[in-house]
């Protein structure tokens, strides 16, 4: 077995790279995790952050989108339609920008902490 120096899960996650070697691509599609790392061969079949990434993203983006809607409406005196448009475009752009790196970071943290499904001991 080859030795891989420790990689920061945050650096690997934000770069969307393999959590073991930090070189290979983690995703094969926009949010679809690949089968394995093409550099070190790490099997990605156990990589499953579930809905964790989208929950964090929605909390952050929701706060920012509402704040921008209020600023547009009450500080810039934009019409309600324009403030909704600005807020909506911002929410969509931030969601698309944040979802992939956050999902990769959660996968890298699972790998670092050797997280697995829970098992009942009998």
C-alpha positions as CSV (number, residue, x, y, z in Angstrom):
1,X,0.0,0.0,0.0
2,X,1.4,3.4,-1.0
3,X,1.9,6.2,1.5
4,X,-0.1,9.3,1.0
5,X,0.8,12.4,3.0
6,X,-2.1,13.9,5.0
7,X,-4.2,16.2,2.9
8,X,-6.4,18.9,4.5
9,X,-10.0,17.9,4.0
10,X,-10.9,21.6,3.5
11,X,-8.2,22.1,0.8
12,X,-9.2,18.9,-1.0
13,X,-12.9,19.7,-0.6
14,X,-12.7,23.3,-1.9
15,X,-10.6,22.1,-4.9
16,X,-13.1,19.2,-5.5
17,X,-10.2,16.7,-5.5
18,X,-9.6,13.2,-4.1
19,X,-9.5,13.3,-0.2
20,X,-6.7,10.8,-0.1
21,X,-4.2,12.1,-2.7
22,X,-5.5,15.6,-3.4
23,X,-4.9,15.1,-7.1
24,X,-7.7,13.2,-8.8
25,X,-11.1,14.6,-9.6
26,X,-13.9,13.8,-7.2
27,X,-16.9,14.5,-9.4
28,X,-17.7,12.9,-12.8
29,X,-20.7,15.3,-13.4
30,X,-21.7,18.5,-11.7
31,X,-22.8,16.8,-8.5
32,X,-22.2,13.1,-9.4
33,X,-19.3,11.5,-7.5
34,X,-17.1,9.4,-9.6
35,X,-16.5,5.7,-9.1
36,X,-12.8,6.0,-8.0
37,X,-9.9,8.3,-8.1
38,X,-7.9,8.0,-11.4
39,X,-4.7,8.9,-9.6
40,X,-4.6,6.8,-6.4
41,X,-7.5,4.4,-7.0
42,X,-9.5,5.3,-3.9
43,X,-13.0,3.8,-4.1
44,X,-15.7,6.5,-3.8
45,X,-18.6,4.1,-3.3
46,X,-18.9,4.9,0.4
47,X,-18.8,8.7,-0.2
48,X,-22.3,9.9,0.6
49,X,-22.8,13.2,2.4
50,X,-26.6,12.9,1.9
51,X,-28.4,16.2,2.1
52,X,-25.9,17.8,4.4
53,X,-24.4,20.1,1.8
54,X,-27.7,21.5,0.5
55,X,-28.9,22.2,4.1
56,X,-25.8,24.3,4.8
57,X,-26.0,26.1,1.5
58,X,-29.7,26.9,1.8
59,X,-29.2,28.4,5.3
60,X,-26.4,30.6,4.1
61,X,-27.9,31.5,0.7
62,X,-31.3,32.2,2.2
63,X,-29.9,34.7,4.7
64,X,-27.9,36.4,1.9
65,X,-30.8,36.5,-0.5
66,X,-33.2,38.0,2.0
67,X,-30.7,40.6,3.0
68,X,-30.1,41.6,-0.6
69,X,-33.8,41.8,-1.2
70,X,-34.2,44.2,1.8
71,X,-31.2,46.3,0.7
72,X,-32.5,46.5,-2.9
73,X,-36.0,47.5,-1.7
74,X,-35.3,49.8,1.2
75,X,-31.9,51.3,0.5
76,X,-31.8,51.5,-3.3
77,X,-35.5,52.0,-3.6
78,X,-35.9,49.4,-6.3
79,X,-39.3,48.2,-7.1
80,X,-40.5,44.9,-5.5
81,X,-40.1,43.1,-8.8
82,X,-36.6,44.2,-9.3
83,X,-35.6,43.4,-5.7
84,X,-37.0,39.9,-6.1
85,X,-35.2,39.5,-9.4
86,X,-31.8,40.6,-7.9
87,X,-32.4,38.4,-4.9
88,X,-33.4,35.4,-7.0
89,X,-30.5,35.6,-9.4
90,X,-28.1,36.0,-6.4
91,X,-29.6,33.0,-4.7
92,X,-29.3,30.8,-7.8
93,X,-25.7,31.9,-8.5
94,X,-24.6,31.4,-4.9
95,X,-26.3,28.0,-4.6
96,X,-24.6,26.7,-7.8
97,X,-21.2,28.2,-6.7
98,X,-21.3,26.8,-3.2
99,X,-22.9,23.4,-3.5
100,X,-20.2,21.4,-5.3
101,X,-17.2,22.5,-3.0
102,X,-19.3,22.0,0.1
103,X,-20.4,18.5,-0.9
104,X,-16.7,17.7,-1.7
105,X,-15.6,19.1,1.7
106,X,-18.2,16.9,3.5
107,X,-16.9,13.8,1.6
108,X,-13.3,14.7,2.5
109,X,-14.3,15.1,6.2
110,X,-16.0,11.7,6.0
111,X,-12.8,10.2,4.6
112,X,-10.6,11.8,7.2
113,X,-12.7,10.7,10.1
114,X,-13.3,7.2,8.6
115,X,-17.1,7.7,8.9
116,X,-19.3,4.7,7.9
117,X,-22.9,3.6,8.3
118,X,-23.9,2.8,11.8
119,X,-24.1,-0.9,12.7
120,X,-26.0,-2.5,15.6
121,X,-23.8,-4.8,17.6
122,X,-25.5,-7.9,18.9
